[in-house]
Amino acid sequence: MMNSFIYGLLIFIIFLAPNASWAIQKSRPLPIDSRLRVITYNPNGIHHYTGYYNYQASIVLEDGEEVRTISMGDTKSWQIVPQGNRIFIKPIADNPEDANTNMLLITSKRTYHFILQAAEVSDDGINDPELVFETKFLYPESSNEGKSAVLQFGKQKKGPDLSEPEKYNFNYTISGSELVEPLRVFDDGEFTFFQFKDVNADLPAFFLVDSRGEEELVNYRIAGDYIVIERVTSVFTLRHGQDVVCVFNEAKPLPKNNII
């Protein structure tokens, strides 16, 4: 039976949410593997999490963030083990409906509100596209702080010299929100260049996706009409609020043996 908190929350969402600042935050799969996900932290949001029976998963917070308090509506239906900035989580209720509850997480930096739900994996088992192994939080406010510092660096430097285009790799594909996507992307084997309509506009945060599917915020500088990241990699993720773009370096694809 649906507990009173979830029922009350659904009533709130249906009838009051249009006039409220609270929003449901859901995770998004990484390009390398859908079982690795990211979710954007919203201080005025309720973060939705679905755990799967017989599979251990974890929620990863910001580096240096420490769990102080975990308070749950139902402590018997979930196994929760905090360790550093990571929370190991697994549903243990007899059936999924009994696992529906809420969780309040207070850390050394933030307060998180969660809706917790449980589910069985499909007949695909470990290849179920909805199955989650890890959910990592992203923090727009931290990205913006780093971005502001970077934007003040290197604005006077010249952009790439394209008079010899054969020196550059233009073999990139772009997928995602048109509100965030760059006009083009290329590299010189050492640096990656992103061209936008206006480099002085509100730009996205740039993340490098490593071979494990984890995202790392990367610094950049402005050089002429280009954003320059002093790295060349297989996949970049660009994020601006809920808008996301994935940029794939087709000349340097991720090794297939790194994909589970």
Buried (B, 14 or more C-beta within 10 A) or exposed (E): EEBEBBEEBEEEBEEEEEEEEBBEBBBBBBBBBBBBBBBBBBEEBBBBBBBBBEBEBBBBBBEEBEBEEBEBBBEEBBEBEBEEBBBEBBBEBEEBBBBBBBBEBEBEBBEBBBBBBBBEBEEEEEEBEEBBBBBBBBBBEBBBEBBEEBBEEEEEEEBBEEEEEEEBBEEBEBEBBEEBBBEEBBBEEEBBBBBBEEBEEEBBBBBBBBBEBBBEBBBBBBBBBBBBBEBBBBBBBBBBBBBBBBBBBEBBEBEEEEEE
